[in-house]
Amino acid sequence: MAFLTESDVEALLRAPTPAGRADAARKIGAVHAQNELTPKERALAESIFRIMVRDTDVRVRQALAEQIKTNTLVPHDVALALALGVEAVALPMLHYSLVLTDSDLIEIVRTRSSAHQVAVAERGHVSEALSEAIADHGAEDAVGTLVTNPGANITDRVGAKIIDLFSGSEMVMDGLGARPALPLRLAERLVTLVSENIRLQLAESHGILDAMSERVIKLGRERAA
């Protein structure tokens, strides 16, 4: 479909089955991403998006989300409506959509499921403010995902908060300890909280003195015992 007309849209929307409407969502989503659409055609496609985000069948909304997740021309209200949906619909948008703002994502981290939080933590870029929100409100698996994401901006302050809140989680502590360019202050706090492999890695990569290395490794073993 190279362009959209009212008759095209009417035929797509009258599809009697969810599978037919899901196919329509994919087709209209693909058309919307084309730069050659006229303003009238683009507005028509966006009107259809606003109808589809309210479709009662999750397959239709999921098909739309998968099709438009990387489309930066999608209206903000459409992207947000999908991101606030059930996991099958929301996760593609949360993981990829650049239309969503930090404010949107922080509110979703605060109020939605751990699966929503994990999808946000997996984004290609996670700002300091968003990282802090995940540290404050995220489940263990979301914070564990965050600390292993090289695109997450985890400052000294946010890293310290993660240690304060998740010191009992070896998964989170090991993930944080394995981050490159970890500040020495955080490394020194982590050496008694991580697994032995990460402990040795921290001691070596941060130039911690041999005497200190032996002391903190011994402390870690005593803690484990």
C-alpha positions as CSV (number, residue, x, y, z in Angstrom):
1,M,0.0,0.0,0.0
2,A,1.7,3.2,-1.2
3,F,-0.8,5.6,0.2
4,L,-3.9,5.7,2.4
5,T,-7.5,6.6,1.4
6,E,-10.7,6.6,3.5
7,S,-11.9,3.5,1.6
8,D,-8.6,1.7,2.3
9,V,-9.0,2.3,6.0
10,E,-12.6,1.4,6.0
11,A,-11.9,-1.9,4.4
12,L,-9.0,-2.7,6.9
13,L,-11.0,-1.7,9.9
14,R,-14.0,-3.8,8.9
15,A,-11.9,-6.9,9.1
16,P,-14.2,-9.3,11.0
17,T,-11.5,-11.2,12.9
18,P,-8.7,-10.1,15.3
19,A,-6.2,-11.6,12.9
20,G,-7.5,-9.5,10.1
21,R,-7.4,-6.3,12.2
22,A,-3.9,-7.2,13.4
23,D,-2.8,-7.5,9.8
24,A,-4.4,-4.0,9.2
25,A,-2.4,-2.7,12.1
26,R,0.8,-3.9,10.6
27,K,0.0,-2.5,7.2
28,I,-1.0,0.9,8.4
29,G,2.0,1.0,10.8
30,A,4.3,0.2,7.9
31,V,2.7,2.9,5.7
32,H,2.9,5.5,8.4
33,A,6.7,5.1,8.6
34,Q,7.1,6.2,5.0
35,N,8.3,9.7,4.5
36,E,6.3,10.2,1.3
37,L,2.9,10.3,3.0
38,T,1.0,13.5,2.6
39,P,-0.1,15.3,5.8
40,K,-3.7,14.1,5.2
41,E,-2.6,10.5,4.8
42,R,-0.4,10.7,7.9
43,A,-3.2,12.2,9.9
44,L,-5.6,9.5,8.7
45,A,-3.1,6.7,9.7
46,E,-2.8,8.3,13.2
47,S,-6.6,8.4,13.6
48,I,-6.6,4.7,12.9
49,F,-3.8,4.1,15.5
50,R,-6.0,5.8,18.1
51,I,-8.8,3.4,17.3
52,M,-6.6,0.4,17.3
53,V,-5.0,1.2,20.7
54,R,-8.6,0.6,22.1
55,D,-9.2,-2.6,20.3
56,T,-10.5,-5.3,22.7
57,D,-8.3,-8.0,21.3
58,V,-4.7,-7.9,22.6
59,R,-3.4,-9.3,19.3
60,V,-4.4,-6.2,17.4
61,R,-2.7,-3.9,19.9
62,Q,0.4,-6.1,20.1
63,A,0.7,-6.2,16.3
64,L,0.5,-2.4,16.2
65,A,3.1,-2.0,19.0
66,E,5.5,-4.4,17.2
67,Q,5.1,-2.5,14.0
68,I,5.6,1.0,15.3
69,K,8.0,0.5,18.2
70,T,10.9,2.2,16.4
71,N,8.9,4.7,14.5
72,T,9.8,8.2,15.8
73,L,6.9,9.8,13.9
74,V,4.3,8.1,16.0
75,P,2.2,10.5,18.1
76,H,3.1,10.6,21.8
77,D,-0.4,9.7,23.0
78,V,-0.4,6.6,20.8
79,A,3.0,5.4,22.0
80,L,2.1,6.1,25.7
81,A,-1.2,4.3,25.4
82,L,0.5,1.2,24.1
83,A,3.3,1.5,26.7
84,L,0.7,1.5,29.5
85,G,-0.9,-1.6,28.3
86,V,-0.6,-5.2,29.2
87,E,2.9,-6.7,28.9
88,A,2.5,-8.2,25.5
89,V,1.6,-4.8,24.1
90,A,3.8,-2.6,26.3
91,L,7.1,-4.3,26.2
92,P,8.1,-3.6,22.6
93,M,7.3,0.1,23.1
94,L,9.2,0.3,26.4
95,H,12.2,-1.4,25.0
96,Y,12.5,0.6,21.8
97,S,10.3,3.7,21.5
98,L,12.2,7.0,21.5
99,V,8.8,8.8,21.5
100,L,8.4,8.0,25.2
101,T,9.9,10.6,27.5
102,D,11.8,10.0,30.7
103,S,8.8,11.3,32.6
104,D,6.7,8.6,30.9
105,L,9.2,5.9,31.7
106,I,9.7,6.9,35.3
107,E,6.0,6.8,36.0
108,I,5.8,3.3,34.3
109,V,8.7,2.1,36.5
110,R,6.9,3.4,39.6
111,T,3.5,1.9,38.8
112,R,3.7,-1.1,36.5
113,S,5.0,-4.7,36.7
114,S,8.5,-6.0,37.0
115,A,8.4,-7.1,33.4
116,H,7.6,-3.4,32.4
117,Q,10.6,-2.3,34.6
118,V,12.9,-4.9,32.9
119,A,12.0,-3.6,29.5
120,V,12.8,-0.1,30.5
121,A,16.1,-1.2,32.0
122,E,17.0,-2.9,28.7
123,R,16.7,0.3,26.6
124,G,19.7,1.4,24.5
125,H,20.1,4.5,26.7
126,V,18.9,4.8,30.3
127,S,19.4,8.3,31.8
128,E,20.7,8.9,35.3
129,A,17.2,10.0,36.4
130,L,15.6,6.8,34.9
131,S,18.4,4.6,36.4
132,E,17.7,6.2,39.8
133,A,13.9,5.5,39.4
134,I,14.7,1.8,38.6
135,A,17.0,1.7,41.7
136,D,14.3,3.2,43.9
137,H,11.2,1.3,42.6
138,G,12.5,-1.6,40.5
139,A,12.3,-5.3,41.4
140,E,15.5,-7.2,41.8
141,D,15.4,-8.5,38.2
142,A,14.9,-5.0,36.8
143,V,17.9,-3.6,38.8
144,G,20.0,-6.6,37.8
145,T,19.2,-5.9,34.2
146,L,20.0,-2.2,34.6
147,V,23.5,-2.8,36.1
148,T,24.5,-5.1,33.2
149,N,23.2,-2.6,30.5
150,P,26.2,-0.7,29.1
151,G,23.8,2.0,27.9
152,A,22.6,2.7,31.5
153,N,24.0,5.9,33.1
154,I,24.8,4.8,36.6
155,T,26.5,7.6,38.5
156,D,28.4,7.2,41.7
157,R,25.4,8.4,43.6
158,V,23.0,5.9,41.9
159,G,25.5,3.1,42.2
160,A,25.8,3.8,46.0
161,K,22.0,3.7,46.2
162,I,21.9,0.4,44.5
163,I,24.4,-1.0,46.9
164,D,22.4,0.4,49.8
165,L,19.2,-1.2,48.6
166,F,20.4,-4.4,47.0
167,S,23.5,-5.4,48.9
168,G,21.8,-8.8,49.7
169,S,21.4,-9.6,46.0
170,E,24.5,-11.3,44.6
171,M,23.1,-11.0,41.1
172,V,22.8,-7.2,41.3
173,M,26.1,-6.8,43.2
174,D,28.0,-9.0,40.6
175,G,26.4,-7.1,37.7
176,L,27.4,-3.8,39.3
177,G,30.9,-5.0,40.1
178,A,31.5,-6.1,36.5
179,R,30.7,-2.7,35.0
180,P,33.7,-1.1,33.3
181,A,35.2,2.1,34.8
182,L,33.5,1.5,38.2
183,P,34.7,4.3,40.6
184,L,37.1,3.1,43.2
185,R,34.8,4.2,46.1
186,L,32.1,1.8,44.8
187,A,34.6,-0.9,44.1
188,E,35.8,-0.8,47.7
189,R,32.2,-1.2,48.9
190,L,31.5,-4.0,46.6
191,V,34.4,-6.3,47.3
192,T,32.7,-7.8,50.4
193,L,29.4,-8.1,48.6
194,V,30.2,-9.9,45.4
195,S,31.1,-13.4,44.4
196,E,34.8,-14.4,44.6
197,N,35.4,-14.1,40.8
198,I,34.0,-10.6,40.7
199,R,35.9,-9.8,43.9
200,L,39.2,-10.7,42.3
201,Q,38.3,-8.8,39.2
202,L,37.6,-5.7,41.2
203,A,40.9,-6.0,43.1
204,E,42.8,-6.3,39.9
205,S,41.1,-3.8,37.7
206,H,40.9,-1.0,40.3
207,G,44.5,-1.3,41.5
208,I,43.5,-2.1,45.0
209,L,46.7,-2.8,47.0
210,D,47.6,-6.5,47.6
211,A,47.2,-6.2,51.3
212,M,43.8,-4.7,51.0
213,S,42.8,-7.3,48.4
214,E,43.7,-10.1,50.8
215,R,41.8,-8.4,53.6
216,V,38.6,-7.9,51.6
217,I,38.8,-11.3,50.0
218,K,39.1,-12.8,53.5
219,L,36.2,-10.7,54.7
220,G,34.1,-11.9,51.7
221,R,34.9,-15.5,52.5
222,E,34.0,-15.1,56.1
223,R,30.8,-13.4,55.1
224,A,29.9,-16.3,52.9
225,A,30.7,-18.8,55.6
